[in-house]
Amino acid sequence: MASVWKAVMIRLAPRTYPYLSQTKIPGNRERGSALLALRLIFFLLAFLSAPVCYAETGAAPTYVAPATLPPELLPVPPAEGSPEWHEDLATIVAMQEQSPSLDEMSAMRTEQQMRVELVTDILGPKFTRTDLPKTFLMLDRVLTDATLIADTAKKYWNTKRPYAADSHVKLLIDPPANPLSYPSGHACESRVLAEILALLIPGKRDELRARAEEIAQRRVMEGVHYSFDLEGGRMLAMLTVGALMRSEPFRQDLAAAREEMESKGFKKIP
């Protein structure tokens, strides 16, 4: 099983390790990044020897329980009123002063609620629920897991969204159902979906990651997230993908999705 984890970490390394060194942690950045890296290492070592927990939400069973990924693994977000918080707030205000285009406003409205199709739409008109029911069922369950895990972390960190914390920030979309900000659910969810789809179509990895990042970045413009929310969301996505790869039901469904895609003409792009 360790080889599976190693493969996942290698795949995510180019986009993951920079976050360990650039994460905004109050106080000494170098010491904070080192401590965060140690927390992740100890967690991975413990996780490899621990049984995987499974959860069930409503009628849709999930692969990984939120308790599997302690929120404390994420870096501490800047405190409201701190210099780093003000810096991020000023960035949001500056972005909003540029006034988003009509196309950007349309995309913001479309992306208010995260769904699988927001990421799969770059894979062409034949990549649909009708043509690939097993694949989309697996992706729906993955999204459910990512949402539950992100919501659990949000509750733990309990940070206000930018528009609720400062009147200079405008809310450009409908008020989110979850009033909490850190980490970004959209950043986590879209990146998890991108990485799982990249396991099925490796040749589209860069495009899938770019699509996930596009979705995440728009959340800052909308006034519902800080940039450090996105950093936390990306890191949580990395951990979620690793946990999924430890789940035997997920691996079985991933294999079934791969067979279904190949039967419908979606060849594995090297």
URPE-V888108 format. One record per residue. N is the residue number from 1. RES is the residue in three letters. OMEGA is omega in whole degrees, -180 to 180 (NA if undefined). NEAR is the number of other C-alpha atoms within 10 Angstrom. Layout:
BEGIN
n->[N,N]
res->[RES,RES]
omega->[OMEGA,OMEGA]
near->[NEAR,NEAR]
END
This chain:
BEGIN
n->[1,2,3,4,5,6,7,8,9,10,11,12,13,14,15,16,17,18,19,20,21,22,23,24,25,26,27,28,29,30,31,32,33,34,35,36,37,38,39,40,41,42,43,44,45,46,47,48,49,50,51,52,53,54,55,56,57,58,59,60,61,62,63,64,65,66,67,68,69,70,71,72,73,74,75,76,77,78,79,80,81,82,83,84,85,86,87,88,89,90,91,92,93,94,95,96,97,98,99,100,101,102,103,104,105,106,107,108,109,110,111,112,113,114,115,116,117,118,119,120,121,122,123,124,125,126,127,128,129,130,131,132,133,134,135,136,137,138,139,140,141,142,143,144,145,146,147,148,149,150,151,152,153,154,155,156,157,158,159,160,161,162,163,164,165,166,167,168,169,170,171,172,173,174,175,176,177,178,179,180,181,182,183,184,185,186,187,188,189,190,191,192,193,194,195,196,197,198,199,200,201,202,203,204,205,206,207,208,209,210,211,212,213,214,215,216,217,218,219,220,221,222,223,224,225,226,227,228,229,230,231,232,233,234,235,236,237,238,239,240,241,242,243,244,245,246,247,248,249,250,251,252,253,254,255,256,257,258,259,260,261,262,263,264,265,266,267,268,269,270]
res->[MET,ALA,SER,VAL,TRP,LYS,ALA,VAL,MET,ILE,ARG,LEU,ALA,PRO,ARG,THR,TYR,PRO,TYR,LEU,SER,GLN,THR,LYS,ILE,PRO,GLY,ASN,ARG,GLU,ARG,GLY,SER,ALA,LEU,LEU,ALA,LEU,ARG,LEU,ILE,PHE,PHE,LEU,LEU,ALA,PHE,LEU,SER,ALA,PRO,VAL,CYS,TYR,ALA,GLU,THR,GLY,ALA,ALA,PRO,THR,TYR,VAL,ALA,PRO,ALA,THR,LEU,PRO,PRO,GLU,LEU,LEU,PRO,VAL,PRO,PRO,ALA,GLU,GLY,SER,PRO,GLU,TRP,HIS,GLU,ASP,LEU,ALA,THR,ILE,VAL,ALA,MET,GLN,GLU,GLN,SER,PRO,SER,LEU,ASP,GLU,MET,SER,ALA,MET,ARG,THR,GLU,GLN,GLN,MET,ARG,VAL,GLU,LEU,VAL,THR,ASP,ILE,LEU,GLY,PRO,LYS,PHE,THR,ARG,THR,ASP,LEU,PRO,LYS,THR,PHE,LEU,MET,LEU,ASP,ARG,VAL,LEU,THR,ASP,ALA,THR,LEU,ILE,ALA,ASP,THR,ALA,LYS,LYS,TYR,TRP,ASN,THR,LYS,ARG,PRO,TYR,ALA,ALA,ASP,SER,HIS,VAL,LYS,LEU,LEU,ILE,ASP,PRO,PRO,ALA,ASN,PRO,LEU,SER,TYR,PRO,SER,GLY,HIS,ALA,CYS,GLU,SER,ARG,VAL,LEU,ALA,GLU,ILE,LEU,ALA,LEU,LEU,ILE,PRO,GLY,LYS,ARG,ASP,GLU,LEU,ARG,ALA,ARG,ALA,GLU,GLU,ILE,ALA,GLN,ARG,ARG,VAL,MET,GLU,GLY,VAL,HIS,TYR,SER,PHE,ASP,LEU,GLU,GLY,GLY,ARG,MET,LEU,ALA,MET,LEU,THR,VAL,GLY,ALA,LEU,MET,ARG,SER,GLU,PRO,PHE,ARG,GLN,ASP,LEU,ALA,ALA,ALA,ARG,GLU,GLU,MET,GLU,SER,LYS,GLY,PHE,LYS,LYS,ILE,PRO]
omega->[179,-180,177,178,-180,-180,179,-179,178,180,-174,-172,-177,-178,-173,-173,175,-179,180,-178,-176,-177,-180,179,-180,179,-177,-175,-177,-180,180,180,179,179,178,179,179,178,-180,-180,-180,178,-179,179,179,-176,-179,-177,-177,176,179,177,178,-180,176,-178,-180,-178,-176,178,179,-175,-174,178,179,-179,179,-176,-179,179,-179,178,-179,176,178,-180,177,180,177,-178,179,179,-180,178,179,179,179,179,179,178,180,-180,180,178,-177,179,179,179,179,179,178,178,179,179,178,179,179,-179,-179,-174,-179,177,-178,176,-174,-175,178,178,-176,-176,179,-176,174,-175,-179,180,-174,177,-179,-178,-174,-176,-180,-180,-178,176,177,-179,176,180,176,179,177,178,-177,180,180,-180,179,-180,177,178,178,-179,-179,-176,170,179,180,173,-176,-177,179,-177,-177,-176,178,-180,179,173,-174,178,175,179,178,179,178,-177,-175,-167,-171,-5,180,177,-180,180,179,-174,-178,-180,176,179,-180,-178,179,177,178,174,180,-179,-177,-179,180,-174,-177,-180,180,178,179,178,178,-180,177,178,-178,-176,180,180,175,178,-178,-179,-177,180,170,178,179,172,-180,179,178,179,179,-180,178,177,179,-180,-180,178,178,179,178,-179,175,-176,179,176,178,-178,177,180,177,178,178,178,179,178,180,-180,179,179,180,175,177,-179,178,-180,-177,NA]
near->[9,12,8,11,17,12,13,18,17,10,15,15,13,10,13,17,13,10,17,21,16,12,21,22,19,15,9,9,14,14,12,19,19,13,14,20,17,13,15,17,12,10,15,17,11,11,16,14,10,10,11,16,14,16,14,13,12,7,6,12,14,24,25,29,18,22,14,17,20,14,22,13,18,23,24,18,21,19,13,15,11,10,12,17,19,15,12,18,24,14,16,24,17,13,15,19,12,9,11,16,9,9,8,14,17,11,14,20,13,13,17,16,11,17,18,19,16,17,22,19,14,13,16,8,8,13,19,15,13,9,13,16,15,19,23,19,16,22,24,18,19,24,21,21,26,30,19,19,25,28,20,18,28,22,16,15,17,14,20,17,21,26,19,18,13,13,9,15,23,18,18,17,16,11,12,13,7,11,14,23,25,28,34,29,31,29,29,31,31,28,30,29,26,26,24,20,22,20,16,22,20,15,13,20,19,13,15,26,21,15,19,24,19,13,23,27,16,20,24,24,28,25,23,27,29,25,22,24,26,24,26,27,28,28,23,29,26,20,22,25,22,21,22,21,20,22,16,12,16,20,15,12,16,21,14,15,21,21,16,17,21,13,11,13,9,16,13,15,11,7]
END
